[in-house]
């Protein structure tokens, strides 16, 4: 299947592909070995509580130390 990039750098996904993800509105886009990879993403409502966020971080294996390191890294980049 082909997808053409428009002058505004947009791609239209083929109907056959989109039909496989009927409830998905957003995709995470990444580049792996010179290939564009789309992964379906479910957006959580904004009213998701802090406990839900903590559970998700725990499930992903993210530690307090990981968060602290990420903050330090982000602050260095903004200088």
N, C-alpha and C positions, 0 to 999 in steps of 0.2 A: 504494500500500500504506500502511496505517496502522500506527503503533506507539503504544501508549498508555503514558504516564508513570504509574508507580504512586505511592502515597503516600510511598514511600521513595526517590523520584526515580530509579527504575530503568526501563529500557526493554527490552522483549523484541523482538529483531530478528525480522522475518518469516522463515519457513522458506525461502522462495525466495531470500532474500538470503544467509542463512547457508550454504546449499548451494553457493554460488559460492566459498566460502572454507573448504573442508573441513578443512584443516590449520592454520587460524588460530584461536588462542585469545584473542589480545589485539588491540585496536585503539587507535590513537592518535586522540584526540578533539580537534577544534579547531572554532573558530567562524570562518566566513568569510562576510562580508556577510550576517549574521543567519541563516546556515544552519549546521547541525551537520554536520561532515564527519568521517567515520570512515575511517581508513587502516589496512590490515592491518599488523601488526608481528610480526616473527619475533624471539623472545627468544633471545639467545645464551646458551649455558651459562656458568656462573660461572667455570669453569676456562679460559675463553678467555684466552690469554696476552697480555702487554703488546705483543708484536709485532703480533698481530692487531688490537689496539686502535689502534696507531700507523698501520697500513695503512688502517684504516677512516677515521681522522681525515684522513689524506693524501688518500684518495679523495674525501672530502667537502670538501676544500679548507680544512680548519681548520688555522691556523698556531699556532705557539707564542705569538705576539702576541695572537691571538684568545683563547687560553686564559687568558693573563695578564689581559687586559681583562675577561673573564668573572669571574675570581676577584675582581678589584678591585670590580666591579659588585656581586657577591654579598655581599662583606664590607661594603660601604656600606649595603646594605639591612638588615643584621642589627644595626645600631647604634641 
